Amino acid sequence: MYFLWYMLIGLVAGYVASLIVKGNGSGFWLNLIVGIIGGVLGGWLFSLFGLIAVGTLGSLITSVAGAIVLLLIASGLTRRKREHY
């Protein structure tokens, strides 16, 4: 059951992060993938600062923060790639 809950948190986090970074959603599967990877990245980044996510809201905030970082890195890499061509 927790697996489904984490999937839902990842989906919401990916959607919120894509709204913040891009201004619109990216689609179901991409939002889900970005949210899940963002959750892992956010947990790692927060642990570097000694922060620990507690509860559903903490997990959502951590996932959104990680997903935002992931989308910013991805947009920076794709812009550089386009400029070279």
Order of alpha helices (4+ residues) and beta strands (2+ residues): alpha-alpha-alpha
